[in-house]
Amino acid sequence: MSSNGNGKKQKVIIGLLVAIFLVGVVGGGWYWYYSSRYVSTDDARISGTIVSVSSKISGKVSEVLVLEGDTVKKGQVLVRINPEDILAQKAQAEAAVAAAKAKYDEVTAGARPQEIGQARAGSDQALANLTNAEKNYRRMENLFSDGVVSASQRDNALAAYQVAQETYNAAKQSLSLAVAGPREEVIRAAEAQVKQAEANLAAINIKNSDTEIVAPVDGTVALKNVNLGEVVSAGQSLFSVVSSNDLWVNARIEETYIGRLKVGQTVEYTIDGYPGQTFYGNVSELGSAASSVFALIPTENSSNNFTKVTQRIPIKISLPEKSEFVFRPGMSVYIKIHVK
């Protein structure tokens, strides 16, 4: 009776040992098969390019058109800044351009026919006055020689003659300038004033266009730092937009496996935010340095000796180009890289 009981116990023990052995063999075989074909890790996150959207000008916010989480298209208006002050500056600049162009047209057109006629009439009158003054001076000179008039009278006639001569010379020069037209340097100066006024207007037009702050890329508004009625400064960050055209899975692989990885290998992965869904991508980039190289806390200890720790190398994995799911930076990912 006891011998039969002992025999049964031995059979049970042997059976258990055999079962454990078989489980170990199967488990070891599965582990070998899995590890030889795949490299996996849950040290992975979705990453993406995050673009900061800032204001180029200072002013009061008149409209905020998007909220956090909104999907935006490149060029879509996100915020408007009150343009009243800039529009007033624009009106002044447009008036300055008009005035400068009018001055330039006046200069390049030269003297009008009636102005030339007036200058010629003035020159003719000055010549007639000069002729009369000369005759009077000659007559007074003869009378002085005959002792009829005094030296003072003769000198007054001479002075009148000299004044008439200067007046005629000035009138003749004015006529010459009117006929010849404006000098080249005067035209260049008027042209420069037009260009300066136009440049000032162009700068104000750019400033006016900057009152509409637009999305620089297609993506999702991740952060909003502006409110209606707020006064913003030039350079102030108003939004952070995650580019929908530049998202990827960022994973960190133990250095002992990195030698088995190549760009282009297929990657199968799941995202915690979408349980039950499997996604596929490819290894698009292998990091050139371990993550610890860029860490703020150094890996060496106080005696300048390195602490032996398995390092991790960052890699990039592509996301599906088209998907019904929204991929958000920071989402946790489990990846399985097909190395065979």
C-alpha positions in Angstrom: 0.0 0.0 0.0 2.7 2.4 1.0 4.9 1.3 -1.9 2.0 2.1 -4.3 1.6 5.5 -2.7 5.3 6.3 -3.1 5.2 5.2 -6.7 2.4 7.6 -7.5 4.2 10.4 -5.8 7.3 9.7 -7.8 5.3 9.7 -11.0 3.7 13.1 -10.0 7.1 14.6 -9.2 8.6 13.3 -12.5 5.6 14.6 -14.4 6.0 18.0 -12.8 9.7 18.0 -13.6 9.0 17.0 -17.2 6.3 19.7 -17.5 8.6 22.3 -16.0 11.4 21.2 -18.4 9.0 21.4 -21.4 7.7 24.8 -20.3 11.3 26.0 -20.0 12.2 24.6 -23.4 9.2 26.1 -25.0 9.7 29.4 -23.2 13.4 29.5 -24.0 12.7 28.6 -27.6 10.1 31.4 -27.8 12.4 33.9 -26.2 15.2 32.9 -28.6 12.9 33.1 -31.6 11.4 36.5 -30.5 14.7 38.1 -29.6 16.3 36.9 -32.8 13.6 38.5 -34.9 12.5 41.6 -32.9 13.9 44.4 -30.8 11.3 45.9 -28.6 10.9 48.6 -25.9 8.3 50.7 -24.2 10.8 53.5 -23.8 9.2 55.4 -26.7 7.1 58.5 -27.2 5.5 60.4 -30.1 7.6 63.5 -30.8 7.2 66.4 -33.2 8.3 69.8 -34.3 6.7 72.4 -32.1 6.6 75.9 -33.7 6.4 79.0 -31.5 4.1 81.7 -33.0 5.0 85.2 -31.9 3.9 88.7 -32.7 6.2 90.9 -34.9 4.6 94.1 -33.6 3.2 95.6 -30.4 -0.4 96.3 -30.0 -3.8 95.4 -28.4 -5.4 92.1 -29.4 -8.7 92.6 -31.1 -9.5 89.0 -32.0 -8.4 85.5 -30.9 -9.7 83.0 -33.4 -8.4 79.6 -32.2 -8.3 77.6 -28.9 -6.0 75.0 -27.6 -6.5 71.7 -29.5 -7.8 73.3 -32.6 -6.5 72.1 -36.0 -5.1 74.9 -38.1 -3.9 75.2 -41.7 -0.7 77.1 -42.8 -1.6 80.8 -43.3 -4.8 80.6 -41.2 -5.3 83.7 -39.1 -4.9 83.0 -35.4 -5.0 86.5 -33.9 -5.6 90.0 -35.0 -4.1 93.1 -33.5 -5.9 96.4 -33.5 -4.6 98.3 -36.7 -5.9 101.8 -36.0 -2.6 103.4 -35.2 -0.9 101.7 -38.1 -3.7 102.7 -40.5 -3.2 106.4 -39.4 0.5 106.0 -40.1 -0.3 104.5 -43.5 -2.5 107.5 -44.4 0.3 109.9 -43.6 2.8 107.8 -45.6 0.5 107.7 -48.6 0.2 111.5 -48.4 3.9 111.9 -48.2 4.4 109.7 -51.3 1.8 111.8 -53.2 3.6 115.0 -52.2 7.0 113.7 -53.2 5.7 112.5 -56.6 4.0 115.9 -57.2 7.3 117.6 -56.4 9.2 115.3 -58.7 6.8 115.9 -61.6 7.0 119.6 -61.1 10.8 119.5 -61.1 11.1 117.2 -64.2 8.5 119.1 -66.2 10.6 122.3 -66.0 9.2 125.8 -66.3 5.8 126.2 -67.9 5.5 128.3 -71.1 3.9 131.2 -69.3 6.8 131.2 -66.7 9.3 131.3 -69.6 7.3 134.2 -71.1 7.4 136.1 -67.8 11.1 135.5 -67.5 11.7 136.7 -71.0 9.5 139.8 -70.4 11.4 140.5 -67.3 14.7 140.2 -69.1 13.5 142.6 -71.9 12.4 145.1 -69.3 15.7 144.9 -67.5 17.5 145.5 -70.8 15.4 148.5 -71.5 16.0 149.9 -68.1 19.8 149.3 -68.5 19.8 151.1 -71.9 18.0 154.1 -70.4 20.3 154.1 -67.3 23.4 154.0 -69.6 22.1 156.9 -71.7 21.4 159.0 -68.6 24.8 158.2 -67.2 26.6 159.2 -70.5 24.6 162.5 -70.6 25.4 163.3 -67.0 29.1 162.6 -67.6 29.1 165.1 -70.5 27.2 167.7 -68.4 29.7 167.2 -65.6 32.6 167.8 -68.0 30.9 171.1 -69.0 30.4 172.1 -65.4 26.6 172.0 -65.7 26.0 169.3 -63.0 27.8 168.4 -59.9 29.9 165.4 -59.2 27.2 164.0 -56.9 24.7 164.1 -59.7 27.1 162.3 -62.0 27.8 159.7 -59.3 24.1 159.0 -58.8 23.6 158.4 -62.5 26.6 156.0 -62.4 25.1 154.1 -59.5 21.8 153.8 -61.2 23.5 152.5 -64.3 25.4 149.8 -62.3 22.2 148.7 -60.5 20.4 148.4 -63.8 23.3 146.3 -65.2 23.1 143.9 -62.2 19.3 143.6 -62.5 19.7 142.8 -66.2 22.3 140.1 -65.6 20.0 138.5 -63.0 17.0 138.6 -65.3 19.0 137.1 -68.1 20.2 134.3 -65.9 16.7 133.5 -64.7 15.5 133.3 -68.4 18.4 130.9 -69.2 17.5 128.7 -66.3 13.8 128.7 -67.2 14.6 127.7 -70.8 17.2 125.1 -69.8 15.0 123.3 -67.3 16.0 121.9 -63.9 19.5 120.9 -63.0 20.4 117.2 -62.8 21.1 117.3 -59.0 17.7 118.8 -58.3 16.0 116.0 -60.2 18.1 113.4 -58.4 17.1 114.9 -55.0 13.4 114.9 -55.9 13.7 111.3 -57.1 15.4 110.3 -53.8 12.6 111.9 -51.8 10.0 109.8 -53.8 12.0 106.6 -53.1 12.3 107.4 -49.4 8.6 108.1 -49.1 7.7 104.8 -51.0 10.1 102.8 -48.8 8.5 104.2 -45.7 5.0 103.3 -47.0 6.2 99.8 -47.9 7.5 99.3 -44.3 4.2 100.5 -42.9 2.3 98.1 -45.2 4.3 95.2 -43.9 3.6 96.4 -40.4 -0.1 96.5 -41.2 0.0 92.9 -42.6 1.7 91.9 -39.3 -1.5 92.8 -37.5 -2.8 89.4 -38.7 -0.8 86.6 -37.0 -1.1 83.4 -39.0 -0.2 79.7 -38.5 3.3 79.0 -40.0 2.5 75.3 -40.5 -0.4 72.8 -40.7 -0.9 71.4 -37.3 -2.6 71.6 -33.9 -2.6 74.4 -31.4 -0.8 72.9 -28.4 -0.6 76.0 -26.2 -2.3 79.4 -26.2 -0.7 82.3 -24.4 -2.9 85.2 -25.5 -6.3 86.6 -24.6 -8.7 89.1 -26.1 -7.9 92.7 -25.1 -4.4 91.9 -24.0 -1.5 94.2 -25.1 1.3 92.2 -26.6 4.8 93.1 -27.3 6.9 92.4 -30.4 8.5 89.0 -30.1 6.1 87.8 -27.5 5.1 84.1 -28.0 1.4 83.7 -28.4 0.9 80.1 -29.5 2.8 76.8 -29.8 1.7 74.8 -32.8 2.6 71.1 -33.3 3.3 70.5 -37.0 1.2 67.7 -38.4 3.7 67.2 -41.2 6.6 66.5 -38.9 5.7 63.9 -36.3 7.6 60.7 -35.5 8.1 58.1 -32.8 11.2 58.8 -30.7 12.5 55.6 -29.0 15.5 54.8 -27.0 17.1 51.5 -27.6 19.7 49.8 -25.4 23.2 50.0 -26.8 23.5 46.2 -26.8 20.8 46.0 -29.6 21.7 49.0 -31.7 24.1 47.0 -33.9 21.1 45.0 -35.1 19.2 48.0 -36.3 19.2 49.6 -39.8 17.4 52.5 -41.4 14.3 51.2 -43.2 13.5 48.2 -41.0 9.8 47.7 -40.4 8.4 48.7 -37.0 5.2 47.4 -35.5 3.9 49.5 -32.6 1.0 50.2 -30.4 0.0 53.5 -28.8 -1.5 53.6 -25.3 -4.0 56.2 -26.3 -5.5 53.8 -28.9 -5.6 50.4 -27.3 -6.2 47.5 -29.6 -4.8 49.3 -32.6 -1.5 48.3 -34.3 0.4 50.8 -36.4 3.4 50.2 -38.8 6.3 52.4 -39.7 10.0 52.3 -40.5 13.2 53.1 -38.8 14.0 56.5 -40.3 17.1 57.6 -38.3 19.6 56.1 -35.9 21.1 58.4 -33.3 24.8 59.3 -33.4 25.2 59.5 -29.6 23.7 58.1 -26.5 21.0 60.1 -24.7 23.3 60.5 -21.7 25.7 62.6 -23.7 23.2 65.4 -23.6 22.0 64.9 -20.0 22.3 67.7 -17.5 23.7 65.4 -14.9 27.0 63.8 -15.9 27.4 60.0 -15.8 30.9 60.1 -14.1 31.1 60.2 -10.3 33.0 62.6 -8.1 36.3 60.8 -8.8 35.8 61.3 -12.6 35.1 57.6 -13.1 32.2 56.6 -15.3 29.4 54.6 -13.7 28.8 51.5 -15.7 25.2 51.8 -17.0 23.7 50.4 -20.2 23.3 53.4 -22.4 20.4 54.0 -24.7 20.6 55.3 -28.3 17.7 57.4 -29.6 16.1 56.4 -32.9 13.3 57.9 -35.0 10.4 55.8 -36.4 8.0 57.1 -39.0 4.3 57.5 -38.4 1.6 56.5 -41.0 1.2 59.2 -43.6 -2.5 58.9 -43.5 -4.5 57.8 -40.5 -7.9 58.3 -38.9 -6.2 58.7 -35.5 -4.6 61.9 -34.2 -1.0 61.5 -33.1 -0.1 63.9 -30.3 3.5 64.5 -29.0 4.1 62.8 -25.7 1.8 59.8 -26.2 3.4 56.5 -24.9 4.3 53.9 -27.5 5.4 50.3 -27.4 7.5 49.4 -30.4 8.6 46.1 -32.0 11.3 46.4 -34.6 11.6 43.6 -37.2 15.3 42.9 -37.4 14.9 39.7 -39.5 
